[in-house]
Amino acid sequence: MFEKIQFEPGKIVYDDMQIDPNKSLESQVDNLKEDLFQVNYDNKFIVDVGWFPSFSKDGHFRVVAIEDFDWESPVFQKTCRTLIELREYVEEAVYNVKTRL
């Protein structure tokens, strides 16, 4: 899903995105959970993707960029309910982090 995004110099440390873009999200609710995807940038920044609340058809994707493991005050945060917006927000989060490196 994020194959064409240039995460470098970050490293993908977690990838459990098992979502088929050709199916509705509602039909894949068992794959919608808090921990979906994470990229680490030199233990300084994290880009994290999850679905909240887990396994709920009424939930949403959340994309955050975290600095110095401060999960309470993300430097970037957006939510959405579509895969198109999700990809866009992941790209935004990565850009945001790269400008801070």
N, C-alpha and C positions, 0 to 999 in steps of 0.2 A: 504493500500500500504506500510506503514511503520510500520506495527504491530510488527514485530520482532526486530525492532531497540530499543536498550536500551537507552532511553532518560534520565533516572534518573541520577542526581537529578533534571533535568529540568522538566518543566511542559508544556504540549501542551496547548497553549492559543488560537490557531486558527487552524481549520482543515476543509478546504473546498475542499479537494482532491476528486473530483467526476469524476475521470478518470478511465475508464474501460481498464485494460491492454489487454483485448482480442479484442479491437477495435483499428483502426488506430487513431493517434492523429488528423489527418485532419478531421475525421468524428466527432470529439468531440470538435471542435474549440470553441463552446459556453461555454465550461468549462475551457478553457485556459485563465487565467487572472493573473494579477500581484500578487494578494493576494490569495495564495493557502494553505499555511501551515506555522505555526510559533511555536517555542519552546522558552521559557524564562528560563534563568538560574539566579535566584536570582537578577533580575533586573540589572545584570552585563553584561550578554551575551544574544544574540538572534541568533537563527538559523532560517533563513527565506527562503522560497521557493516560487517562482513565475514564471510566463510565460510572456516574454516580446517580442514584445508589446502584450498587451492583445488582445485576440480574433483574432490573426493573424496566419494563417496556416504557415507562414514563420518565426515565432518567435522561441524562445528557452526557456528552463527552466534555471533559475538562482538560484543557491544556495549560500547564503552568511552567514557568521558568523560575527556578529557585537559586538563590545565591547563598553560599556558606551554610547550607542545610537549614535555612530559616524558612520552614514550611508555613509559618504563620504570616509572613509578609512576602509573597511572591513578587518578583520584579516584572512578571508578565502573567496574565491570567485571562483566559477566554473560555466560554462554553458554547456548545452548539449541539445540533441533533442530526446533522448530515455529514456524510463522508467527504463531500466536496469542501464544506467549511472546515472540517477537521484537518484536511491536508493543508489548506490555506493557513490555518492557525498554527499548525506545527511549523510551517515555513516561517511565519512571523516570529514565533518564539525562538527559533534557531537564529534568525537574523538579529533579534534583540540580544541574545547571548553573545553572538560573535562581535557585536559592536562594543561589548563590555570587556572582552578579553584583553 
